[in-house]
Amino acid sequence: MELSEEQRMAVEHTGSALVVAGAGSGKTRALTAKIAHLIDQGFLPEKILAITFTNKAADEMKRRLVDITGLPMERFPWVRTYHSACYQILRKHCRKLGFDVPLQIYSIYHQQKLISEILIALNIDKKYMHSVRAAISHAKNSGNPAGYFDTCKRIGPFRLSEIYGRYEKVLFEKNAVDFDNILMLTRNLLRDHEDVRNNYRSYFTYILVDEYQDSNDLQEELTRLLLGNGNLFCVGDDWQAIYGFRGSNVNNFLRFEKSFSAAKIFRMEQNFRSADEIVSVANRLIRNNRDRMDKTCFSSKTGGGIKIEHFFSDGEEAEWVVSNMIKLNRQGIAYGKMGILYRTKFCSFPFEQALRSIGIPYRMLGDRGFFERKEILDINCFLAAAVFEKDDASFERVINTPKRGIGPKMIETLNRYRVDGSGLQGAVRRAVSEKILTPKIHGALVSLLSMIDDIRDMKPDQAIRTIMDRADYYEHLRAYAKTEGDYTARRENIEQLIFAASKYDNLLEYIEDAALIREDRADEEQEEALSGGVCLSTIHASKGLEYHVVFVVGCEENLLPHWKSMESEEELQEERRLMYVAMTRAEKYLFLSSAGYRKGQYNPRSRFLEEISAA
């Protein structure tokens, strides 16, 4: 693999190191080359733990390693996300924490349903469900839920810690974990069980972490607990640390030299993506951040174009953006290579209007994730109900999908047949065996239970086809779809699901992997979006992407920087990093614009535009 001198030095170094990698500097290439180099030096690929932040990135890294080394993909079992790697550890040792095998991973749907039920039981309005779920997630990722809840407000007369306690009790009773439990419980395992900790410390000969600037305190603690011999190789860019609102802590990156005193720092400063003119103005912006690691990014590419404009209204701004797009398209630049980036989703509306009026094709990035779509959620709930009999959320979703005449009152009746902690499915089985239901309901439930029992031992793709046939699901979907095009799109989603499921040998393996894909939600739409005309995206969702032409719109005070993120210097610095990320998505042309009036509200130009314009 051909490497720059900066990349080669980092790759060939043995021992702990931090690679401070600028935007477009080829950090993934360097990380992959590092693993290949370790294998050349005699390290076994099975004992190398390489952490990425999305499953998509992990799969891409494995494919590259197969191409470089000639080894089969199975030789790289620990190229994973934090959640995926921790789940391998947790499910193997979960009995030490009082759980049984198999563990169920609760999806967002399961979490929302459980929290809503708890709030209803406490006579709290369900409108708080999303904020409660977010608080529980933040509490777990802090690594210290009790300490976190000490600082939280009450919801009505109830403390959040009380809601959290009820939530965790149900999870334990259901032998389930949520997404954030995976990290926290694995931390507890490694921290409290010396035999488990020493086992993995002696097993892993090297640990590599990508996007290290985005790690949170719990992930940092996990890395330390797994690190036995000091061989730690971290790659990232503190200038692109934009996930503080999710709990990431850029200080883990900034204090790396103090935390690992024997480590060496490498800087990869050449940008292979953007023209030097764009790199230079981005450097000028980020230098205004107080807390940052120094580097001098540059590019050997020249000829980039940068324009900054201010408009009276967002309508005028949208017309300007579209007119420039038309000009660039006439010069041979495809619309699929253009992106409109904004701080918050509400900014997209005038640009959607302007693009539609001219007939320019566009796609929205960051829509609902694939596994959260109605048809995919339905199918996966059928599969989960077959594997996890106590999974009430899944069984309750499919008990009347398609409609079998089983409404809330009937479910209430069926719940009376629960015994010894059995779930709704167990109650239904008892009611059916005692033949206490009307013939119609009895027949419908016998058919449902028979199908669930039959698919339990099938391969996932065969199980899905069986559901589609025996539940007559396509007819249900046709009745549900708003248009013929909507039906076709949903049917294509199911076909995509069947293809993905065909790679698995059993339902449990498929369900576990599907539950671990949550961190890929932004990635799921990217390839489709990039191939379907102009891409409209929030800046957060655009991280990791690149466009020939970028329009960063809405560059106004209270929007970028956002009004919620201007209370402290740390928050303001993250907003500046967000602007930096937006600018460095551009390869050749960068347009920055602001509007005095957006949705009827006046805001002055962003301070970031002044910083960029300053000599």
Secondary structure as a PSIPRED ss2 file (coil, helix, strand):
# PSIPRED VFORMAT (PSIPRED V4.0)

   1 M C   1.000  0.000  0.000
   2 E C   1.000  0.000  0.000
   3 L C   1.000  0.000  0.000
   4 S C   1.000  0.000  0.000
   5 E H   0.000  1.000  0.000
   6 E H   0.000  1.000  0.000
   7 Q H   0.000  1.000  0.000
   8 R H   0.000  1.000  0.000
   9 M H   0.000  1.000  0.000
  10 A H   0.000  1.000  0.000
  11 V H   0.000  1.000  0.000
  12 E H   0.000  1.000  0.000
  13 H C   1.000  0.000  0.000
  14 T C   1.000  0.000  0.000
  15 G C   1.000  0.000  0.000
  16 S C   1.000  0.000  0.000
  17 A E   0.000  0.000  1.000
  18 L E   0.000  0.000  1.000
  19 V E   0.000  0.000  1.000
  20 V E   0.000  0.000  1.000
  21 A E   0.000  0.000  1.000
  22 G C   1.000  0.000  0.000
  23 A C   1.000  0.000  0.000
  24 G C   1.000  0.000  0.000
  25 S C   1.000  0.000  0.000
  26 G C   1.000  0.000  0.000
  27 K H   0.000  1.000  0.000
  28 T H   0.000  1.000  0.000
  29 R H   0.000  1.000  0.000
  30 A H   0.000  1.000  0.000
  31 L H   0.000  1.000  0.000
  32 T H   0.000  1.000  0.000
  33 A H   0.000  1.000  0.000
  34 K H   0.000  1.000  0.000
  35 I H   0.000  1.000  0.000
  36 A H   0.000  1.000  0.000
  37 H H   0.000  1.000  0.000
  38 L H   0.000  1.000  0.000
  39 I H   0.000  1.000  0.000
  40 D H   0.000  1.000  0.000
  41 Q C   1.000  0.000  0.000
  42 G C   1.000  0.000  0.000
  43 F C   1.000  0.000  0.000
  44 L C   1.000  0.000  0.000
  45 P H   0.000  1.000  0.000
  46 E H   0.000  1.000  0.000
  47 K H   0.000  1.000  0.000
  48 I E   0.000  0.000  1.000
  49 L E   0.000  0.000  1.000
  50 A E   0.000  0.000  1.000
  51 I E   0.000  0.000  1.000
  52 T E   0.000  0.000  1.000
  53 F C   1.000  0.000  0.000
  54 T C   1.000  0.000  0.000
  55 N H   0.000  1.000  0.000
  56 K H   0.000  1.000  0.000
  57 A H   0.000  1.000  0.000
  58 A H   0.000  1.000  0.000
  59 D H   0.000  1.000  0.000
  60 E H   0.000  1.000  0.000
  61 M H   0.000  1.000  0.000
  62 K H   0.000  1.000  0.000
  63 R H   0.000  1.000  0.000
  64 R H   0.000  1.000  0.000
  65 L H   0.000  1.000  0.000
  66 V H   0.000  1.000  0.000
  67 D H   0.000  1.000  0.000
  68 I H   0.000  1.000  0.000
  69 T H   0.000  1.000  0.000
  70 G C   1.000  0.000  0.000
  71 L C   1.000  0.000  0.000
  72 P C   1.000  0.000  0.000
  73 M H   0.000  1.000  0.000
  74 E H   0.000  1.000  0.000
  75 R H   0.000  1.000  0.000
  76 F C   1.000  0.000  0.000
  77 P C   1.000  0.000  0.000
  78 W C   1.000  0.000  0.000
  79 V E   0.000  0.000  1.000
  80 R E   0.000  0.000  1.000
  81 T E   0.000  0.000  1.000
  82 Y H   0.000  1.000  0.000
  83 H H   0.000  1.000  0.000
  84 S H   0.000  1.000  0.000
  85 A H   0.000  1.000  0.000
  86 C H   0.000  1.000  0.000
  87 Y H   0.000  1.000  0.000
  88 Q H   0.000  1.000  0.000
  89 I H   0.000  1.000  0.000
  90 L H   0.000  1.000  0.000
  91 R H   0.000  1.000  0.000
  92 K H   0.000  1.000  0.000
  93 H H   0.000  1.000  0.000
  94 C H   0.000  1.000  0.000
  95 R H   0.000  1.000  0.000
  96 K H   0.000  1.000  0.000
  97 L H   0.000  1.000  0.000
  98 G C   1.000  0.000  0.000
  99 F C   1.000  0.000  0.000
 100 D C   1.000  0.000  0.000
 101 V C   1.000  0.000  0.000
 102 P C   1.000  0.000  0.000
 103 L C   1.000  0.000  0.000
 104 Q E   0.000  0.000  1.000
 105 I E   0.000  0.000  1.000
 106 Y C   1.000  0.000  0.000
 107 S C   1.000  0.000  0.000
 108 I H   0.000  1.000  0.000
 109 Y H   0.000  1.000  0.000
 110 H H   0.000  1.000  0.000
 111 Q H   0.000  1.000  0.000
 112 Q H   0.000  1.000  0.000
 113 K H   0.000  1.000  0.000
 114 L H   0.000  1.000  0.000
 115 I H   0.000  1.000  0.000
 116 S H   0.000  1.000  0.000
 117 E H   0.000  1.000  0.000
 118 I H   0.000  1.000  0.000
 119 L H   0.000  1.000  0.000
 120 I H   0.000  1.000  0.000
 121 A H   0.000  1.000  0.000
 122 L C   1.000  0.000  0.000
 123 N C   1.000  0.000  0.000
 124 I C   1.000  0.000  0.000
 125 D C   1.000  0.000  0.000
 126 K H   0.000  1.000  0.000
 127 K H   0.000  1.000  0.000
 128 Y H   0.000  1.000  0.000
 129 M H   0.000  1.000  0.000
 130 H H   0.000  1.000  0.000
 131 S H   0.000  1.000  0.000
 132 V H   0.000  1.000  0.000
 133 R H   0.000  1.000  0.000
 134 A H   0.000  1.000  0.000
 135 A H   0.000  1.000  0.000
 136 I H   0.000  1.000  0.000
 137 S H   0.000  1.000  0.000
 138 H H   0.000  1.000  0.000
 139 A H   0.000  1.000  0.000
 140 K H   0.000  1.000  0.000
 141 N H   0.000  1.000  0.000
 142 S C   1.000  0.000  0.000
 143 G C   1.000  0.000  0.000
 144 N C   1.000  0.000  0.000
 145 P H   0.000  1.000  0.000
 146 A H   0.000  1.000  0.000
 147 G H   0.000  1.000  0.000
 148 Y H   0.000  1.000  0.000
 149 F H   0.000  1.000  0.000
 150 D H   0.000  1.000  0.000
 151 T C   1.000  0.000  0.000
 152 C C   1.000  0.000  0.000
 153 K C   1.000  0.000  0.000
 154 R E   0.000  0.000  1.000
 155 I E   0.000  0.000  1.000
 156 G C   1.000  0.000  0.000
 157 P C   1.000  0.000  0.000
 158 F E   0.000  0.000  1.000
 159 R E   0.000  0.000  1.000
 160 L H   0.000  1.000  0.000
 161 S H   0.000  1.000  0.000
 162 E H   0.000  1.000  0.000
 163 I H   0.000  1.000  0.000
 164 Y H   0.000  1.000  0.000
 165 G H   0.000  1.000  0.000
 166 R H   0.000  1.000  0.000
 167 Y H   0.000  1.000  0.000
 168 E H   0.000  1.000  0.000
 169 K H   0.000  1.000  0.000
 170 V H   0.000  1.000  0.000
 171 L H   0.000  1.000  0.000
 172 F H   0.000  1.000  0.000
 173 E H   0.000  1.000  0.000
 174 K C   1.000  0.000  0.000
 175 N C   1.000  0.000  0.000
 176 A E   0.000  0.000  1.000
 177 V E   0.000  0.000  1.000
 178 D C   1.000  0.000  0.000
 179 F H   0.000  1.000  0.000
 180 D H   0.000  1.000  0.000
 181 N H   0.000  1.000  0.000
 182 I H   0.000  1.000  0.000
 183 L H   0.000  1.000  0.000
 184 M H   0.000  1.000  0.000
 185 L H   0.000  1.000  0.000
 186 T H   0.000  1.000  0.000
 187 R H   0.000  1.000  0.000
 188 N H   0.000  1.000  0.000
 189 L H   0.000  1.000  0.000
 190 L H   0.000  1.000  0.000
 191 R H   0.000  1.000  0.000
 192 D H   0.000  1.000  0.000
 193 H C   1.000  0.000  0.000
 194 E H   0.000  1.000  0.000
 195 D H   0.000  1.000  0.000
 196 V H   0.000  1.000  0.000
 197 R H   0.000  1.000  0.000
 198 N H   0.000  1.000  0.000
 199 N H   0.000  1.000  0.000
 200 Y H   0.000  1.000  0.000
 201 R H   0.000  1.000  0.000
 202 S H   0.000  1.000  0.000
 203 Y H   0.000  1.000  0.000
 204 F C   1.000  0.000  0.000
 205 T C   1.000  0.000  0.000
 206 Y E   0.000  0.000  1.000
 207 I E   0.000  0.000  1.000
 208 L E   0.000  0.000  1.000
 209 V E   0.000  0.000  1.000
 210 D C   1.000  0.000  0.000
 211 E C   1.000  0.000  0.000
 212 Y H   0.000  1.000  0.000
 213 Q H   0.000  1.000  0.000
 214 D H   0.000  1.000  0.000
 215 S C   1.000  0.000  0.000
 216 N E   0.000  0.000  1.000
 217 D H   0.000  1.000  0.000
 218 L H   0.000  1.000  0.000
 219 Q H   0.000  1.000  0.000
 220 E H   0.000  1.000  0.000
 221 E H   0.000  1.000  0.000
 222 L H   0.000  1.000  0.000
 223 T H   0.000  1.000  0.000
 224 R H   0.000  1.000  0.000
 225 L H   0.000  1.000  0.000
 226 L H   0.000  1.000  0.000
 227 L C   1.000  0.000  0.000
 228 G C   1.000  0.000  0.000
 229 N C   1.000  0.000  0.000
 230 G C   1.000  0.000  0.000
 231 N C   1.000  0.000  0.000
 232 L E   0.000  0.000  1.000
 233 F E   0.000  0.000  1.000
 234 C E   0.000  0.000  1.000
 235 V E   0.000  0.000  1.000
 236 G E   0.000  0.000  1.000
 237 D C   1.000  0.000  0.000
 238 D H   0.000  1.000  0.000
 239 W H   0.000  1.000  0.000
 240 Q H   0.000  1.000  0.000
 241 A C   1.000  0.000  0.000
 242 I C   1.000  0.000  0.000
 243 Y C   1.000  0.000  0.000
 244 G H   0.000  1.000  0.000
 245 F H   0.000  1.000  0.000
 246 R H   0.000  1.000  0.000
 247 G C   1.000  0.000  0.000
 248 S E   0.000  0.000  1.000
 249 N C   1.000  0.000  0.000
 250 V C   1.000  0.000  0.000
 251 N H   0.000  1.000  0.000
 252 N H   0.000  1.000  0.000
 253 F H   0.000  1.000  0.000
 254 L H   0.000  1.000  0.000
 255 R C   1.000  0.000  0.000
 256 F H   0.000  1.000  0.000
 257 E H   0.000  1.000  0.000
 258 K H   0.000  1.000  0.000
 259 S H   0.000  1.000  0.000
 260 F C   1.000  0.000  0.000
 261 S C   1.000  0.000  0.000
 262 A C   1.000  0.000  0.000
 263 A C   1.000  0.000  0.000
 264 K E   0.000  0.000  1.000
 265 I E   0.000  0.000  1.000
 266 F E   0.000  0.000  1.000
 267 R E   0.000  0.000  1.000
 268 M E   0.000  0.000  1.000
 269 E C   1.000  0.000  0.000
 270 Q E   0.000  0.000  1.000
 271 N C   1.000  0.000  0.000
 272 F C   1.000  0.000  0.000
 273 R C   1.000  0.000  0.000
 274 S C   1.000  0.000  0.000
 275 A C   1.000  0.000  0.000
 276 D H   0.000  1.000  0.000
 277 E H   0.000  1.000  0.000
 278 I H   0.000  1.000  0.000
 279 V H   0.000  1.000  0.000
 280 S H   0.000  1.000  0.000
 281 V H   0.000  1.000  0.000
 282 A H   0.000  1.000  0.000
 283 N H   0.000  1.000  0.000
 284 R H   0.000  1.000  0.000
 285 L H   0.000  1.000  0.000
 286 I H   0.000  1.000  0.000
 287 R C   1.000  0.000  0.000
 288 N C   1.000  0.000  0.000
 289 N C   1.000  0.000  0.000
 290 R C   1.000  0.000  0.000
 291 D C   1.000  0.000  0.000
 292 R C   1.000  0.000  0.000
 293 M C   1.000  0.000  0.000
 294 D C   1.000  0.000  0.000
 295 K C   1.000  0.000  0.000
 296 T C   1.000  0.000  0.000
 297 C C   1.000  0.000  0.000
 298 F E   0.000  0.000  1.000
 299 S C   1.000  0.000  0.000
 300 S C   1.000  0.000  0.000
 301 K C   1.000  0.000  0.000
 302 T C   1.000  0.000  0.000
 303 G C   1.000  0.000  0.000
 304 G C   1.000  0.000  0.000
 305 G E   0.000  0.000  1.000
 306 I E   0.000  0.000  1.000
 307 K E   0.000  0.000  1.000
 308 I E   0.000  0.000  1.000
 309 E E   0.000  0.000  1.000
 310 H E   0.000  0.000  1.000
 311 F E   0.000  0.000  1.000
 312 F E   0.000  0.000  1.000
 313 S E   0.000  0.000  1.000
 314 D H   0.000  1.000  0.000
 315 G H   0.000  1.000  0.000
 316 E H   0.000  1.000  0.000
 317 E H   0.000  1.000  0.000
 318 A H   0.000  1.000  0.000
 319 E H   0.000  1.000  0.000
 320 W H   0.000  1.000  0.000
 321 V H   0.000  1.000  0.000
 322 V H   0.000  1.000  0.000
 323 S H   0.000  1.000  0.000
 324 N H   0.000  1.000  0.000
 325 M H   0.000  1.000  0.000
 326 I H   0.000  1.000  0.000
 327 K H   0.000  1.000  0.000
 328 L H   0.000  1.000  0.000
 329 N H   0.000  1.000  0.000
 330 R H   0.000  1.000  0.000
 331 Q C   1.000  0.000  0.000
 332 G C   1.000  0.000  0.000
 333 I C   1.000  0.000  0.000
 334 A C   1.000  0.000  0.000
 335 Y H   0.000  1.000  0.000
 336 G H   0.000  1.000  0.000
 337 K H   0.000  1.000  0.000
 338 M E   0.000  0.000  1.000
 339 G E   0.000  0.000  1.000
 340 I E   0.000  0.000  1.000
 341 L E   0.000  0.000  1.000
 342 Y E   0.000  0.000  1.000
 343 R C   1.000  0.000  0.000
 344 T C   1.000  0.000  0.000
 345 K H   0.000  1.000  0.000
 346 F H   0.000  1.000  0.000
 347 C H   0.000  1.000  0.000
 348 S H   0.000  1.000  0.000
 349 F H   0.000  1.000  0.000
 350 P H   0.000  1.000  0.000
 351 F H   0.000  1.000  0.000
 352 E H   0.000  1.000  0.000
 353 Q H   0.000  1.000  0.000
 354 A H   0.000  1.000  0.000
 355 L H   0.000  1.000  0.000
 356 R H   0.000  1.000  0.000
 357 S H   0.000  1.000  0.000
 358 I H   0.000  1.000  0.000
 359 G C   1.000  0.000  0.000
 360 I C   1.000  0.000  0.000
 361 P C   1.000  0.000  0.000
 362 Y E   0.000  0.000  1.000
 363 R E   0.000  0.000  1.000
 364 M E   0.000  0.000  1.000
 365 L C   1.000  0.000  0.000
 366 G C   1.000  0.000  0.000
 367 D C   1.000  0.000  0.000
 368 R C   1.000  0.000  0.000
 369 G C   1.000  0.000  0.000
 370 F H   0.000  1.000  0.000
 371 F H   0.000  1.000  0.000
 372 E H   0.000  1.000  0.000
 373 R C   1.000  0.000  0.000
 374 K H   0.000  1.000  0.000
 375 E H   0.000  1.000  0.000
 376 I H   0.000  1.000  0.000
 377 L H   0.000  1.000  0.000
 378 D H   0.000  1.000  0.000
 379 I H   0.000  1.000  0.000
 380 N H   0.000  1.000  0.000
 381 C H   0.000  1.000  0.000
 382 F H   0.000  1.000  0.000
 383 L H   0.000  1.000  0.000
 384 A H   0.000  1.000  0.000
 385 A H   0.000  1.000  0.000
 386 A H   0.000  1.000  0.000
 387 V H   0.000  1.000  0.000
 388 F C   1.000  0.000  0.000
 389 E C   1.000  0.000  0.000
 390 K C   1.000  0.000  0.000
 391 D C   1.000  0.000  0.000
 392 D H   0.000  1.000  0.000
 393 A H   0.000  1.000  0.000
 394 S H   0.000  1.000  0.000
 395 F H   0.000  1.000  0.000
 396 E H   0.000  1.000  0.000
 397 R H   0.000  1.000  0.000
 398 V H   0.000  1.000  0.000
 399 I C   1.000  0.000  0.000
 400 N C   1.000  0.000  0.000
 401 T C   1.000  0.000  0.000
 402 P C   1.000  0.000  0.000
 403 K C   1.000  0.000  0.000
 404 R C   1.000  0.000  0.000
 405 G C   1.000  0.000  0.000
 406 I C   1.000  0.000  0.000
 407 G C   1.000  0.000  0.000
 408 P H   0.000  1.000  0.000
 409 K H   0.000  1.000  0.000
 410 M H   0.000  1.000  0.000
 411 I H   0.000  1.000  0.000
 412 E H   0.000  1.000  0.000
 413 T H   0.000  1.000  0.000
 414 L H   0.000  1.000  0.000
 415 N H   0.000  1.000  0.000
 416 R H   0.000  1.000  0.000
 417 Y H   0.000  1.000  0.000
 418 R C   1.000  0.000  0.000
 419 V C   1.000  0.000  0.000
 420 D C   1.000  0.000  0.000
 421 G C   1.000  0.000  0.000
 422 S C   1.000  0.000  0.000
 423 G C   1.000  0.000  0.000
 424 L H   0.000  1.000  0.000
 425 Q H   0.000  1.000  0.000
 426 G H   0.000  1.000  0.000
 427 A H   0.000  1.000  0.000
 428 V H   0.000  1.000  0.000
 429 R H   0.000  1.000  0.000
 430 R H   0.000  1.000  0.000
 431 A H   0.000  1.000  0.000
 432 V H   0.000  1.000  0.000
 433 S H   0.000  1.000  0.000
 434 E C   1.000  0.000  0.000
 435 K C   1.000  0.000  0.000
 436 I C   1.000  0.000  0.000
 437 L C   1.000  0.000  0.000
 438 T C   1.000  0.000  0.000
 439 P H   0.000  1.000  0.000
 440 K H   0.000  1.000  0.000
 441 I H   0.000  1.000  0.000
 442 H H   0.000  1.000  0.000
 443 G H   0.000  1.000  0.000
 444 A H   0.000  1.000  0.000
 445 L H   0.000  1.000  0.000
 446 V H   0.000  1.000  0.000
 447 S H   0.000  1.000  0.000
 448 L H   0.000  1.000  0.000
 449 L H   0.000  1.000  0.000
 450 S H   0.000  1.000  0.000
 451 M H   0.000  1.000  0.000
 452 I H   0.000  1.000  0.000
 453 D H   0.000  1.000  0.000
 454 D H   0.000  1.000  0.000
 455 I H   0.000  1.000  0.000
 456 R C   1.000  0.000  0.000
 457 D C   1.000  0.000  0.000
 458 M C   1.000  0.000  0.000
 459 K C   1.000  0.000  0.000
 460 P H   0.000  1.000  0.000
 461 D H   0.000  1.000  0.000
 462 Q H   0.000  1.000  0.000
 463 A H   0.000  1.000  0.000
 464 I H   0.000  1.000  0.000
 465 R H   0.000  1.000  0.000
 466 T H   0.000  1.000  0.000
 467 I H   0.000  1.000  0.000
 468 M H   0.000  1.000  0.000
 469 D H   0.000  1.000  0.000
 470 R H   0.000  1.000  0.000
 471 A C   1.000  0.000  0.000
 472 D C   1.000  0.000  0.000
 473 Y H   0.000  1.000  0.000
 474 Y H   0.000  1.000  0.000
 475 E H   0.000  1.000  0.000
 476 H H   0.000  1.000  0.000
 477 L H   0.000  1.000  0.000
 478 R H   0.000  1.000  0.000
 479 A H   0.000  1.000  0.000
 480 Y H   0.000  1.000  0.000
 481 A C   1.000  0.000  0.000
 482 K C   1.000  0.000  0.000
 483 T C   1.000  0.000  0.000
 484 E H   0.000  1.000  0.000
 485 G H   0.000  1.000  0.000
 486 D H   0.000  1.000  0.000
 487 Y H   0.000  1.000  0.000
 488 T H   0.000  1.000  0.000
 489 A H   0.000  1.000  0.000
 490 R H   0.000  1.000  0.000
 491 R H   0.000  1.000  0.000
 492 E H   0.000  1.000  0.000
 493 N H   0.000  1.000  0.000
 494 I H   0.000  1.000  0.000
 495 E H   0.000  1.000  0.000
 496 Q H   0.000  1.000  0.000
 497 L H   0.000  1.000  0.000
 498 I H   0.000  1.000  0.000
 499 F H   0.000  1.000  0.000
 500 A H   0.000  1.000  0.000
 501 A H   0.000  1.000  0.000
 502 S C   1.000  0.000  0.000
 503 K C   1.000  0.000  0.000
 504 Y C   1.000  0.000  0.000
 505 D C   1.000  0.000  0.000
 506 N C   1.000  0.000  0.000
 507 L H   0.000  1.000  0.000
 508 L H   0.000  1.000  0.000
 509 E H   0.000  1.000  0.000
 510 Y H   0.000  1.000  0.000
 511 I H   0.000  1.000  0.000
 512 E H   0.000  1.000  0.000
 513 D H   0.000  1.000  0.000
 514 A H   0.000  1.000  0.000
 515 A H   0.000  1.000  0.000
 516 L H   0.000  1.000  0.000
 517 I H   0.000  1.000  0.000
 518 R H   0.000  1.000  0.000
 519 E H   0.000  1.000  0.000
 520 D H   0.000  1.000  0.000
 521 R C   1.000  0.000  0.000
 522 A C   1.000  0.000  0.000
 523 D H   0.000  1.000  0.000
 524 E H   0.000  1.000  0.000
 525 E H   0.000  1.000  0.000
 526 Q H   0.000  1.000  0.000
 527 E H   0.000  1.000  0.000
 528 E H   0.000  1.000  0.000
 529 A H   0.000  1.000  0.000
 530 L H   0.000  1.000  0.000
 531 S C   1.000  0.000  0.000
 532 G C   1.000  0.000  0.000
 533 G C   1.000  0.000  0.000
 534 V E   0.000  0.000  1.000
 535 C E   0.000  0.000  1.000
 536 L E   0.000  0.000  1.000
 537 S E   0.000  0.000  1.000
 538 T E   0.000  0.000  1.000
 539 I H   0.000  1.000  0.000
 540 H H   0.000  1.000  0.000
 541 A H   0.000  1.000  0.000
 542 S H   0.000  1.000  0.000
 543 K C   1.000  0.000  0.000
 544 G C   1.000  0.000  0.000
 545 L C   1.000  0.000  0.000
 546 E C   1.000  0.000  0.000
 547 Y E   0.000  0.000  1.000
 548 H E   0.000  0.000  1.000
 549 V E   0.000  0.000  1.000
 550 V E   0.000  0.000  1.000
 551 F E   0.000  0.000  1.000
 552 V E   0.000  0.000  1.000
 553 V C   1.000  0.000  0.000
 554 G C   1.000  0.000  0.000
 555 C C   1.000  0.000  0.000
 556 E E   0.000  0.000  1.000
 557 E C   1.000  0.000  0.000
 558 N E   0.000  0.000  1.000
 559 L E   0.000  0.000  1.000
 560 L C   1.000  0.000  0.000
 561 P C   1.000  0.000  0.000
 562 H E   0.000  0.000  1.000
 563 W H   0.000  1.000  0.000
 564 K H   0.000  1.000  0.000
 565 S H   0.000  1.000  0.000
 566 M C   1.000  0.000  0.000
 567 E C   1.000  0.000  0.000
 568 S C   1.000  0.000  0.000
 569 E H   0.000  1.000  0.000
 570 E H   0.000  1.000  0.000
 571 E H   0.000  1.000  0.000
 572 L H   0.000  1.000  0.000
 573 Q H   0.000  1.000  0.000
 574 E H   0.000  1.000  0.000
 575 E H   0.000  1.000  0.000
 576 R H   0.000  1.000  0.000
 577 R H   0.000  1.000  0.000
 578 L H   0.000  1.000  0.000
 579 M H   0.000  1.000  0.000
 580 Y H   0.000  1.000  0.000
 581 V H   0.000  1.000  0.000
 582 A H   0.000  1.000  0.000
 583 M H   0.000  1.000  0.000
 584 T C   1.000  0.000  0.000
 585 R C   1.000  0.000  0.000
 586 A E   0.000  0.000  1.000
 587 E E   0.000  0.000  1.000
 588 K E   0.000  0.000  1.000
 589 Y E   0.000  0.000  1.000
 590 L E   0.000  0.000  1.000
 591 F E   0.000  0.000  1.000
 592 L E   0.000  0.000  1.000
 593 S E   0.000  0.000  1.000
 594 S E   0.000  0.000  1.000
 595 A E   0.000  0.000  1.000
 596 G E   0.000  0.000  1.000
 597 Y E   0.000  0.000  1.000
 598 R E   0.000  0.000  1.000
 599 K C   1.000  0.000  0.000
 600 G C   1.000  0.000  0.000
 601 Q E   0.000  0.000  1.000
 602 Y E   0.000  0.000  1.000
 603 N C   1.000  0.000  0.000
 604 P C   1.000  0.000  0.000
 605 R E   0.000  0.000  1.000
 606 S C   1.000  0.000  0.000
 607 R H   0.000  1.000  0.000
 608 F H   0.000  1.000  0.000
 609 L H   0.000  1.000  0.000
 610 E H   0.000  1.000  0.000
 611 E H   0.000  1.000  0.000
 612 I H   0.000  1.000  0.000
 613 S H   0.000  1.000  0.000
 614 A C   1.000  0.000  0.000
 615 A C   1.000  0.000  0.000
